[in-house]
Amino acid sequence: MNILLVGSGGREHALAWKIAASPAVRRLVAAPGNPGMAAQCELRNVAATDVPALVSLAKEIAADLVVIGPESAVAAGLADALEAEGVRCFGPTAGAGQLESSKAFTKAFCDRHGLPTSAYAICDSAESAFAALDRFRPPYVIKADGLAAGKGVVIAQDRAEAEAAIDDAFGGRFGAAGARVVLEEFLEGEIGSLFALCDGRDSMIFGWAQDHKRAFDGEQGPNTGGMGTYSPAPVFTPELVEQVRTRLVEPAFAGIAADGFPYRGVLFVELMATKDGPKLVEFNVRFGDPECQVLMLRLESDVVPYLLACAEGRLAEMPPPAWRDESAVCVVMAAEGYPGTPRAGGAIRGADADFGPQTAVFHAGTKQGDDGVLRAAGGRVLNVCARGVTLQAARDAAYAAVDAIDFPDGFCRRDIGWRALGPRA
């Protein structure tokens, strides 16, 4: 098969790493890709949101399958355009993608189809949002309605902080994504990330992980797109997985189809395991980042047949995926200043070292400098991942690689996996 992979982050690098290992693949092209992905595939400098150019590229390489990585490509309507041209695609249409591209849409969707989630208020102005705060108790959850690269969520501990976050959103901090704000009830419990595939009709659970959203150790600092993950996570008992399947996954796929947008691709269910069962925090319409990285390390099955089965409506023919009896950990190395204004251009050395077969370093925000030195070109820069026979072994291996990489302008959390293992000394 010839496959076009769309995107340029750590998620896409992990997908490229796994797809390239498939015996079903003859040619793998990534657009736009990143320097690390060059080891697995050809790179083409086409933006993930340039739909006409991506459709042309898919035709040029005679792509048997296009795999959409980022949510921005979904929202731009890439799947719709490919379908119109008869090109098979793993990724939902823009209509189905509203489950991520609009938090207000998703809240109304949950009401319409009976999915358990938090109480909420949708606000189109700062004044209405200030008034709506009276309906909630601290801590307050304030979310930009649209896509904000995982950084559009503020958990405010008091009213003053909440009002400042509302002013920031309507003041343009998140651009068009913050033109509308969703206030939510703060949910008590343990958070988790579960993934499910769908081919428009049939669905399948496809792994789970636990993310760390806060920038600094001990769940301190601002929310980010994710500072690290581990899988499997103890919170996902068989009982919880079954509850998520019946209360969130299957109703979501049935509901979005009933709304006229059959879902083809992967759905990321971010949930809170509460005393009343799982409740939806939010949906994402793609593999998580950095959750995808640990899933690809643990996935023993060839990923390509599952991607293709979703695109062709044959998921019911597929056996459940096989997972390695190992744990995996991903540590994000970010540029100083992230998630605010990250320091750009910092030199990185040692990321391409051979850390052994259990360890992989995925590029998330890098560029090759004119001097040949790898440099930071984003907020989250590297994803340092490792497998191990135990979660502790995986974490130790990941941090050993982190410590061997020379990135003076970078930082990372040192406690990834703390809910299962405790903080790292």
C-alpha atoms as one frame of an Amber mdcrd trajectory, in Angstrom:
protein
   0.000   0.000   0.000   0.900   3.641  -0.475  -0.076   5.695   2.583  -0.207
   9.445   3.125   0.100  10.473   6.773  -0.999  14.025   7.556   0.606  15.973
  10.407   3.911  16.973  11.951   3.852  16.335  15.700   4.801  13.624  18.129
   1.557  11.762  17.524   2.290  11.604  13.799   5.885  10.529  14.395   4.630
   7.652  16.567   2.111   6.692  13.879   4.810   6.847  11.199   7.070   4.642
  13.328   4.321   2.038  13.682   2.936   2.259  10.129   6.416   1.969   8.588
   6.909  -1.342  10.397   3.914  -2.879   8.604   4.638  -5.410   5.843   1.542
  -4.051   4.087   3.238  -0.720   3.366   5.187  -0.065   0.180   5.458   3.727
   0.422   4.804   6.107   3.311   4.684   9.864   2.761   4.153  12.418   5.543
   2.893  15.960   5.026   4.445  18.101   6.332   6.208  15.739   8.729   9.183
  16.671  10.928  12.940  15.947  10.997  12.532  12.819  13.113   9.966  11.314
  10.750  12.450  11.400   7.879  13.839   8.102   9.200  10.495   6.379   8.534
   9.018   8.124   5.503   9.268  10.674   2.727   8.431  14.239   3.724   6.428
  16.719   1.657   6.118  20.351   2.713   2.322  20.567   2.583   0.447  22.052
   5.540  -2.020  19.846   7.393  -4.820  22.336   6.680  -4.076  22.841   2.951
  -6.879  20.564   1.820  -6.570  21.049  -1.980  -2.810  20.425  -1.887  -3.229
  17.332   0.289  -5.852  15.890  -2.046  -3.493  16.527  -4.981  -0.632  14.870
  -3.106  -2.779  11.828  -2.312  -3.549  11.467  -6.014   0.073  12.063  -7.026
   1.377   9.196  -4.880  -1.649   7.004  -5.687  -2.452   6.772  -1.991  -4.404
   3.682  -1.009  -5.113   5.311   2.362  -4.782   8.761   3.930  -4.321   8.832
   7.714  -5.310  12.106   9.381  -3.269  12.943  12.464  -4.261  16.383  13.806
  -7.657  17.827  14.638  -6.919  20.887  12.499  -7.040  18.736   9.343 -10.351
  17.231  10.455 -11.862  20.665  11.076 -10.588  21.852   7.664 -12.681  19.143
   5.985  -9.881  16.945   4.634 -11.893  13.723   5.027 -14.847  15.288   3.201
 -12.649  16.355   0.282 -10.948  12.964   0.032 -14.294  11.151   0.101 -15.508
  13.350  -2.760 -12.489  12.215  -4.784 -12.893   8.535  -3.917  -9.751   8.373
  -1.751  -9.955   6.147   1.329  -9.362   8.024   4.572  -8.888   7.249   8.245
 -10.371  10.259   9.973 -13.839  11.744  10.507 -15.626  14.362   8.428 -15.750
  17.967   9.616 -19.356  17.387  10.711 -18.366  14.506  12.981 -15.314  16.499
  14.008 -17.535  19.016  15.772 -17.251  16.653  18.732 -13.851  18.281  19.236
 -13.965  21.528  17.289 -16.827  22.917  19.404 -17.203  22.191  23.098 -20.611
  23.857  23.007 -21.694  21.433  20.272 -20.497  18.500  22.358 -22.323  19.603
  25.492 -25.578  19.950  23.545 -24.829  16.579  21.888 -24.491  14.951  25.327
 -27.841  16.400  26.379 -29.479  15.225  23.155 -28.159  11.662  23.326 -27.988
  11.057  27.066 -24.228  10.935  27.639 -23.122  11.613  31.242 -21.076  14.805
  31.588 -20.677  17.821  33.860 -23.151  20.680  34.302 -22.287  23.589  32.022
 -23.113  27.024  30.666 -22.405  28.351  27.166 -21.513  32.035  27.111 -21.135
  34.385  24.156 -19.845  37.380  26.121 -17.720  38.107  29.169 -20.740  39.646
  30.906 -22.877  36.520  30.478 -19.950  34.359  31.628 -19.480  36.466  34.790
 -23.172  36.054  35.549 -23.037  32.299  34.897 -20.247  31.868  37.454 -22.934
  32.277  40.132 -24.256  28.833  39.133 -20.951  27.081  39.936 -18.698  26.535
  42.922 -14.893  26.770  42.867 -12.738  25.469  41.395 -14.188  26.865  38.166
 -13.564  25.243  34.780 -13.360  27.709  31.874 -12.927  26.390  28.334 -12.515
  28.114  24.989 -15.211  26.699  22.731 -13.003  26.052  19.695  -9.671  24.392
  18.938  -6.853  25.815  21.064  -4.113  23.169  20.718  -4.944  21.665  24.103
  -4.298  24.954  25.929  -7.802  26.437  26.018  -8.741  25.124  29.467  -8.273
  27.010  32.742  -9.089  25.554  36.158  -9.502  28.615  38.375  -9.316  28.237
  42.142 -11.308  31.370  42.954 -13.699  33.876  41.428 -11.027  36.460  40.619
  -8.940  33.916  38.721 -12.039  32.716  36.866 -12.986  36.241  35.807  -9.416
  36.869  34.637  -9.558  33.683  32.534 -12.861  34.797  31.012 -11.396  38.217
  30.192  -8.375  36.506  28.597 -10.570  34.296  26.412 -12.817  37.086  25.167
  -9.793  39.366  24.909  -8.289  37.201  22.176  -5.859  34.912  24.015  -7.140
  31.898  22.045  -8.075  33.753  18.876 -11.333  32.705  17.274 -11.448  29.628
  19.536 -12.245  31.900  22.482 -15.082  33.840  20.867 -17.417  31.664  22.923
 -16.698  30.149  26.333 -18.044  27.072  28.097 -18.155  27.037  31.912 -18.261
  23.601  33.509 -18.801  21.982  36.860 -15.518  20.715  38.315 -15.623  16.923
  38.412 -14.070  14.998  41.305 -12.340  11.723  40.505  -9.492  10.293  38.465
  -9.006  11.271  34.843  -8.317   8.844  32.015  -8.066   8.607  28.228  -9.774
   5.800  26.302  -9.705   5.264  22.525 -12.214   3.609  20.228 -12.265   2.956
  16.493 -15.371   3.232  14.319 -16.042   2.533  10.631 -19.337   4.403  10.456
 -21.300   1.513  11.911 -19.241  -0.867  14.070 -16.819   0.133  16.816 -13.974
  -1.329  18.841 -12.130  -0.265  22.004  -8.518   0.519  21.079  -6.549   1.039
  24.279  -6.284   3.521  27.110  -3.754   5.653  28.954  -3.463   8.337  31.601
  -2.244  11.847  30.810  -0.613  14.579  32.911  -2.013  17.987  31.895  -0.372
  20.399  34.317   2.997  21.855  33.347   4.914  21.056  36.520   5.409  18.253
  39.041   2.681  17.606  41.565  -0.045  18.786  39.163   1.077  22.394  39.493
   1.141  25.189  36.919  -1.065  25.886  33.901  -2.860  23.295  31.798  -0.985
  22.111  28.723  -1.612  19.829  25.772  -0.055  17.048  27.870   3.315  16.639
  29.604   3.448  12.858  29.586   1.465   9.643  29.624   1.605   6.056  30.745
  -0.250   2.906  29.783  -1.862   0.782  31.038  -3.298   2.876  33.875  -4.714
   1.190  37.004  -7.839   3.394  36.885  -9.031   1.403  33.856 -10.490  -1.637
  35.556 -12.528  -4.020  33.372 -15.644  -2.584  34.994 -14.715   1.000  34.089
 -13.851   0.073  30.496 -17.235  -1.612  30.087 -19.028   1.390  31.584 -17.199
   3.759  29.230 -18.086   1.542  26.280 -21.797   1.388  27.067 -22.342   4.889
  28.493 -20.035   7.002  26.320 -18.474   5.249  23.315 -21.422   3.457  21.746
 -23.947   6.263  22.436 -21.505   8.778  20.924 -21.049   6.820  17.698 -24.783
   6.121  17.428 -25.634   9.733  18.217 -23.284  11.335  15.717 -24.571   8.965
  13.012 -28.151   9.885  13.914 -27.154  13.532  13.530 -26.095  12.771   9.961
 -22.333  12.339  10.419 -21.314   8.642  10.535 -17.943   8.444  12.302 -14.913
   6.864  10.617 -11.662   6.996  12.525 -10.606   7.065  16.152 -12.472   8.770
  18.987 -10.548   9.873  22.066 -12.761   9.862  25.161 -11.303  11.936  27.980
 -13.272  10.983  31.069 -13.428  11.402  34.789 -13.974   8.261  36.830 -16.316
   9.627  39.500 -18.179   7.967  42.349 -21.208   7.967  40.034 -19.361   6.267
  37.181 -17.503   7.712  34.181 -18.413  11.198  33.000 -17.234  12.837  29.808
 -14.637  15.585  30.136 -14.288  16.041  26.378 -14.044  14.222  23.069 -11.119
  14.469  20.673 -11.503  13.232  17.106  -7.983  11.838  16.667  -5.381   9.874
  18.579  -4.273  11.761  21.658  -0.929  13.468  21.877   1.032  12.211  23.808
  -1.301   9.226  24.432  -0.761   7.871  20.916   2.927   7.425  21.636   2.462
   4.941  24.475  -0.328   3.132  22.589   1.909   2.575  19.555   4.721   1.267
  21.793   2.361  -1.226  23.424   0.404  -2.263  20.319   1.621  -5.684  19.183
  -0.776  -5.939  16.233  -0.039  -4.330  12.887  -1.886  -0.999  13.020  -2.440
  -0.654   9.254  -5.211  -3.280   8.858  -7.230  -1.504  11.570  -6.824   1.901
   9.941  -7.854   0.470   6.580 -10.814  -1.446   8.037 -12.178   1.813   9.501
 -11.885   3.510   6.116 -13.538   0.609   4.279 -16.319  -0.216   6.755 -14.886
  -3.629   7.672 -14.111  -3.197  11.358 -16.468  -6.035  12.315 -14.117  -8.434
  10.494 -11.147  -7.468  12.666 -10.100  -9.332  15.827  -9.482  -7.317  18.983
  -6.004  -5.764  18.862  -3.165  -7.570  20.652  -1.236  -5.562  23.243   2.218
  -6.247  24.637   2.262  -7.429  28.234   4.433  -4.435  29.064   3.968  -0.889
  30.294   4.937   2.233  28.390   5.777   5.753  29.519   6.099   8.984  27.521
   7.907  12.016  28.950   7.439  15.310  27.108  10.479  17.575  26.844   9.091
  21.074  26.322  10.708  24.418  25.586  11.032  26.882  28.464   7.989  29.149
  28.534   5.512  26.494  27.382   2.481  26.604  27.428   2.806  30.365  27.156
   5.487  31.656  24.791   8.036  28.858  24.348  11.682  29.690  23.757  12.389
  28.901  20.101  15.600  27.749  18.468  17.258  25.984  21.386  19.872  23.432
  20.336  19.164  19.736  20.952  21.886  17.109  20.917  21.703  13.387  21.540
  18.072  12.837  20.559  19.151  10.414  17.820  21.265   8.231  20.115  20.593
   4.496  20.301  18.846   4.049  23.633  17.963   0.415  22.950  14.993  -1.395
  21.399  12.649  -0.541  24.272  13.086   3.228  23.903  11.940   5.636  21.197
  12.330   9.401  20.865   9.558  11.011  18.830   9.895  14.559  17.511   7.013
  16.875  18.395   8.291  20.367  17.617  11.724  20.371  15.985  13.487  21.769
  12.934  16.859  21.168  11.338  18.948  24.318  11.639  21.031  25.688   8.765
  24.069  24.606  10.779  22.831  20.999  10.821  21.936  21.178  14.522  18.494
  20.006  15.620  16.592  22.885  17.216  13.345  23.501  19.093  10.477  24.776
  16.960   7.442  24.450  19.207   6.175  24.177  22.747   6.354  20.428  23.155
   9.624  19.487  21.465  10.459  15.814  22.082   8.517  12.790  23.354  10.879
  10.388  25.110   9.168   7.008  25.403  10.069   3.587  26.747   8.557   0.157
  27.354   9.314  -2.036  30.337   8.193  -5.258  31.981   6.854  -3.073  34.784
   5.708   0.534  34.846   8.677   1.374  37.071  11.104  -0.140  34.553   9.478
   1.811  31.721   9.645   5.062  33.679  13.281   4.499  34.641  14.231   3.834
  31.006  12.383   6.914  29.760  14.061   9.213  32.274  17.464   7.680  31.580
  17.044   8.740  27.947  15.756  12.182  28.994  18.857  12.690  31.104  21.117
  11.689  28.211  19.629  14.285  25.827  21.284  17.709  25.848  18.520  20.329
  25.586  19.469  23.284  27.832  16.359  25.292  26.898  14.035  22.417  27.728
  12.215  21.136  30.784  10.055  18.158  31.687   8.004  16.812  34.536   9.863
  14.302  36.691   6.788  12.530  38.078   5.068  10.939  35.073   3.085   7.948
  36.331   2.873   9.252  39.888  -0.694   8.079  40.415   0.467   4.493  39.994
   4.045   4.730  41.300   4.272   7.843  43.446   6.526  10.846  42.673   9.995
  10.226  41.295  12.810  11.180  43.624
